[in-house]
Amino acid sequence: MFVYVGGDNVVDAREVVAILDVRRLQRAPDARALWTRASDGRDSAEIESARALIVTVRGTILVSITPATVARRVLEQTKARGSSKAES
């Protein structure tokens, strides 16, 4: 199932590996390398408005919605997929 994560971004819930808080990534010394790599080559407006970093099996996506909202949407889709399998 696909999850709308803002802007023109839609991700397959099955491909989400991690949902990270951008503020914590920017502050944590151990996570700075991940943040630098994820933000490299992106538009400065996109970086400034980013609140969550979604890591998927295909790459990373910066989104302006909170990590909690992204997680809730992914979880809802995952549960919906599980219940539809049980009905089959």
N, C-alpha and C positions, 0 to 999 in steps of 0.2 A: 504494500500500500504506500502511496506517496503522501508526503507531508509538505504543506506549504510553509515556508520559513521566511517569508517576506520578500519584497521586491519581485524579481523574476525567478526566484529560487524555489525549486521543488526537489526534495530528496526522497529516495526510497528508504523507508524506515528500516528495512532489513540491512541496509548498507551503513547505517550510522554506527560508528565505533565509539565516539566520545562527544560530549557536549561540554565545552569549557567556558568559564567566565573570563572575558577578556581582561577585566581589571586585575584579576588575580594573576593572569599570565604576565601582565606587564610589570607586576611588582615582585613576583617570585624569581629569585636569581636562577634557579634550576630550570624554570620554564621560559626564560627570556629567549633562548635559542629557538624554541618552538614558535614563539610569537614572532620573532624576527623572520623566520622562514615563511610563516603563514602570511605575514603582511607584506613581504617583499614583492615589489612590482604592482602593488594595488594602488588604486586611486586614493589620494589623501582624505577625501570626503568619506569614502567607504571605511577607511581605517578609523577616523574620528567618530563615526556614528556606530561602530561595531560594539555590540554588547556580548555577543557569543561567538565562539569559534566552533563550528561543527566539523568534526573529523570523520570522513567516510572512507570506505575502501578505495574510492576513486580520487580522493584529495581533500582539500579543506575549503570551507565556505565561511565567510564572515557575514554575520547577520545583525540587524539592528534591534532584534527582539531579545528579551531576557533569556538566559539559559534555562530558567524554570519553565518558561512558556514553550520553548523548543522541546524540552524533555516531556512535558505534558502531552504535546501533540504527537510526539513519537510513540509514547506509551499508549495513548488512545488508539492509534493506528495498529500498534502491535496487538493490543487486546482485541480490537475489532477483527483482525485477521485470524486470531486464535479462535474466536467464537464462531466465525464463519466456517472454519475447518471442522469444528465440532458438529455443526449442523449438517455437514455433507454426509 
